[in-house]
Amino acid sequence: MKRGAPALAIKRIGIAAGIAVSLALAASVSFAQEPQSGIPETPIMAPDTSATLLESGFRDLYNLNFEAARNNFSEYEKKQPADPMGKAAEASSYLFQEFTAKGVLTSDFFLNDDKFLKGVDGPPAQNANPEFVRTNNRARSMAKQQLKLNPRDTNAMLILTMTDGMESDYDALIEKKQLAAVSLTRQAENEATALLALDPNAQDAYVALGAGHYIIGCLPSYKRAFLWFGGIHGDKQLGMQEVGRAAEHAHYLKPFAKILLALAFERERHPDRARPLLAQLAEQYPNNSLFVHELALLPPTSPAATDK
């Protein structure tokens, strides 16, 4: 044997022993992790349930369970902190609760021009809802930050459409700031138009678009003429068509669009067209007594409607 061979042999034995020990340790760990059946366990990825939190939250909202709705939206915000939809949904719960408390989404309100065109009873300071304003502003700010990074971010564009549309309704009906409301209505319309040009499937945008066209179209002619010079155009028929599209194809705002459309049909003296919408809502959201109440207020079905 050549000089140095024993040392080389010992070194080889040491390497082999090290490999053997490593294999033995790996085998023992593997064996310890295997179930008694002998079939190795495979890691199971927990499903992402964040989307269902939004679904559940909006379902609670339309059932008038606002606390449960906000709990779901809060959980969504924890799971998806970068998505402004969580804050926008939370803001919608405050506004919908305010509208419910003030009777905004009723025929008594919609069919009364003094209320529909001038806002709820009481002074603005008494009706103010700071939680809505704070949360809505936060959602808008998050969406704008995302649009700085990607101007074609359709989710952020939808949030801007929603937040500006909601604040327009809040300004007009709760705080009675009509000029500010009209300005935001125009802004929401522009945002909705830009969004739909990029993503025609973003049907929730038609709520802001249609509501703006319809409400401005209901104003007295002299007010419409004043707004027309400012580039703001109302059109009741177009507005109802756009809200109708949302009532058929929107996602989160579909029930809200159905409420608006039903009340618009009543305002335009087409109760038979409002009836199926209210019936659908009453069946889908049994805890919302508003839908059953409004359905009961409709006049009997006309023979002409029955024959259709």
Secondary structure, 3 states (H helix, E strand, C coil): CCCCHHHHHHHHHHHHHHHHHHHHHHHHHHHHHCCCCCCCCCCCCCCCCHHHHHHHHHHHHHCCCHHHHHHHHHHHHHHCCCCCHHHHHHHHHHHHHHHHHHCCCCHHHHCCHHHHCCCCCCCHHHHCCHHHHHHHHHHHHHHHHHHHHCCCCHHHHHHHHHHHHHHHHHHHHCCCCHHHHHHHHHHHHHHHHHHHHHCCCCCCHHHHHHHHHHHHHCCCHHHHHHHHHCCCCCCHHHHHHHHHHHHHHCCCCHHHHHHHHHHHHHHCCCHHHHHHHHHHHHHHCCCCHHHHHHHHHCCCCCHHHHHC
